């Protein structure tokens, strides 16, 4: 079974647990924090992935580190560790985020601009994308001066390229075709 499928199964189980307890977004934030915390600390990742450390010790470490987290969430992490799937926390966090986005009817978009966009422009782009796509859009902005101007938007597999670089390339092709 592929790791994405396994991670999605765990994410769906946690999502259902979160829905049942009214903690859906809180569990997502906690899972994301755990995944980022492990990725940011190679020594923690080494301990969690080490065959020399027992699964019970790994579960105990996570439980003590997350003593203020909801009990159900800690039990979920313990179950993941006891099944040897602790290497999938980052994939689980991404899958969980996708489930929450689907529930809230929103999508994430990568927006590439040539120069830094001020807050007013960011809000204008987000509002226009929300209008065009029909779902709430959560944009993540990147800067790339090579596009010269305009905007490139990636939503899932779809790319909307309104960059000056693309327009110049199309114009060049038209001129050379004559």
Beta strands, then each sheet from edge to edge (+ up, - down):
strand 1: 106-113
strand 2: 136-143
strand 3: 151-155
strand 4: 158-161
sheet 1: 2+ 1+ 3- 4+
end
